[in-house]
């Protein structure tokens, strides 16, 4: 059983919702990526999404775009990101890690080589934004053969056919994009999210995590009431950019702990 599946099953058994923070590998300091991953875990992260910097991150808003640019300027590559995951695994063999990024770096080394390297590093899942599910059956099979969950995005505009296509090949969880836009947008509509989740659940036998537009404990709690988990990215990237080197790790841990408390309050109220 994958670490991701095990984590979601444990959360469901205890009536809790998943907290999935995102950070861009290498930003603001490549040397501290592993430290910041541990800070997220210490705050109560259930799964860590680690962004692989890319020069043209089409799904991301300005905050994450700029973080990718900074990381690339500091020499961060897919190879160095995998090395970071491997170092993280030296002292944390429990927290699932998902790489989130784009197709080009994987295409350059080949899916099989990537799968082997990611498995060796201790990666649990991979979300490639520009791999459509209709064209990704072989990629998904290679990931699953390496015990890596292929995770896919669904959006408010996803058709029943697209949802079904994801349901046929995805594992781990699915990432529902909560709005029509890019990461960091603010026009979150919880009622709209709630109306879409049943259609996803009917066709995808996996937990549904919701991201894009979630920036604080209040919105995280509202989204958690209608989903299996929440993904928070742009706000974390901003916090790291604004913090001083001395306060960055503690800032992450406190922020994640506040979100964790809000999600746990939702779980307690539902019982």
N, C-alpha and C positions, 0 to 999 in steps of 0.2 A: 504494500500500500504506500502511495506517495505521501510525502510530508504534508502536502497541501490537502489531500483528501482526509488524512488523519486529523489535521488541524480543524477542518470544517466539521468533521463528525464529532470531535470533542466539544466544539463550540455549540453545535446543535443539541448535544446531549445535556449541556448545562444551560441551555436557553439563551446563549449569548450570541452577539453579532461580531463579525470579523472587522478588525481595524487594519487597514492596508495602507500604510504610508508609502509615498513615492519620493525618491531623491535621485538627482542626476549624479551618476558616478563621476568623481573628479572635480565636482564643484562644491564649495569654493576652493578646495585644496585637495589635489589627488592623494597626497600622503595621508589624509585624514578620513578617506572614504570608509574604511573598515571601522574606525572609531565611531563615525556617525551612524553606521549601521547598527552597532552595538547600542548606541544611545537610543535609537528607535525601538530596539527590542526591549531595552530596560524600561521604556515608558509604557510598554504594553502592546507593541505591534504584534499582530498575529501572522502576518505575511509582509515581507518587505519587497516592494517593487523598486528595482534598481534600473534607472534609465541609462541606456547605452547612448552616449552622445553621437549625434548625426548632424550633418551640415544642412539638411533640409527637412526638419521635423514637422511635416505638414499638419499633423493633428494637434500640435502644441501652440499655445498662445505665446505672447512676448516673453513672459517670465521664464518658461522652460526653454524656449528658443535661445534666449540669451545665456542661460546656464549651459546649454550644449555648446554654444560658441566659446564660452570661457573654458570649458573642459577640453575642447578640441585644441584650443590655443595652448593649453598646457600639456599637450601630447597624449591625452587619454584616447585609448583605442579599445576595440572589442577584446583584444588579447589582455590588455591591462585590467579591464573590468572583470574578466574571468579570474585573473590572478587575485583581485580583491575578494571575490567570492571565496576562493580557495583559502585565503588567509582568514576570512570571517569564520569559515568552517573549523578552523583550528581550535576555536573556543566556543563556538555555538553550533551544535549539530541538531538543533531542534527547530529553529525559526525558518520557515520556508522562504526561499528567495526566488523571485520571478524577474527575469530580464525583460525589460520593455524597450522596444526600439523599432528599427526599420530594416528593410530587406537587404539593402546594399552591402553592409558589412558581412552579413551571413552569406550572401551570394558570392562574395569575393573569396571566401575560404571553402565554400561548399557546405551543403546541409549536413552531410555525413561527418565531415571533419568538425563542424560546429557542435553537432550532437555529442560526439566523443569528448571534445574539450569541455563542453558545458557539464556533462555528466561527471567527468573527472574533477571539475572544480566544486561540484556540489550544488549546481543549479537545480531547482525543482520545477520551474515552469518558464515558458517563454511566450511573450506576446509581441508579435510582429505586426505593427499597425497596417502596413501595406501588403500583407498577404491575405487576399480574399479567401474565404472558406471554400468557395466553389473550385478554387485552383490549388488547394493546399492539402489534399488528402495524402499525397506522398510525403510531404513535409511533416504533417502531423504523425504519420506512421513512424517516420524515422525518430521523431522526438519521443514517442511512446516507447519505442524499442530501447531507447536510452534512459527510460524511467523519468522522462521529463514531460510535464503536462503542457500540451499546446493550448493556449488561452486565446480567445478571440473577442473582438469588440462587437457589441450590438448598439444600435442607436435608435432614437425616436422614429427615424425614417426607415428602419429595417422592415422588410416585408416578411410575411409568414414563410416564404420560400427561403429567404436568407437566414432567418432564425432556425429553420429546420436544417439547413446546410451546416450551420454551426453545431447544432445538436448531434449531427452524425459523426463529427470528428473531434470536437473539443473534449478536454478533460480538465480536472482541477476546479475551475470556476469560469464563469463568463463575466466580462466587464461590460456593464451597461453604461453607455455615455448618456448622462442625464439631460443633455441639452443639445440644440442644434448650433454648434459652434466649436471653438477650440478650448483647450485647457485654460483655466483661469477666469473664464467668463462668469458673470454673477447672476444671470437671470434664471435661478433655480426654481423649478415648479414641481413641488413634491407630489401634488395631485396627479400631474401628468406621468410622473415616474410610477406611481402606484397603479395607474391604469394600464401601463405597459407590462409590468412584471408578470401578471397571470399568463399573457400570451407567450412570454419567454418560457415560463415554467412548464407550460403545456407541451413544449417542443424540445426543451433542453433539460435533461435530467441532472442538472448541476446547480450548485449555489450561484446566486447572482450578486456580484459586487457592483456598487454604483459609484461612479466618479465623475469628474468635471464639475466645477462650481461649488464644491464643498470646502469651506474655508475655516469653519469654527465649530465649537461644540454644539451649538444650537442647530445648525443645519445638518451636522453629522447625525445628531439624535433623531431629527425629523426623517432623514433618509433611512436610518436604521430601522425605523418602525415599519417600513414597507419593503425592505430588502434583507439579504443575508449578510451584508457587510458594506463598508464605505471605504472609498479610496480618496486620499488627500495628497495632492502633489504640489500645486503651484504655491500654496501658502507655506509649505515646508521649505521649498526652494528660496522663497523670499526671506524666511526667518534666518536661514543659513547665510544668505547674502548680507543681511542687516546686522547679524551678531558679530561681536568681536571674537577673535580667536580663543580668548579665555572663556567666553560664555557660550560658544556655539553648541557644544555637546549637551550642556545642561539645559539650554533653551529648547533643544529638540526633545529631550526626555520630558521636560515639564509640559510642553505643548501636547505631546502624544498622550501623556498621562491624563491631561484634562479631557481629551477626546475619549480616551478609554473609560473614564468615569462617567461621561455622558452616555456612552453606549451601554454600559453596565446598568445605568439607571433605567434606560429603556427596557432592558431585559427584565429587571426587577419589577417594573410596573406591569409588564405583560404576564407575570406569573400569578 
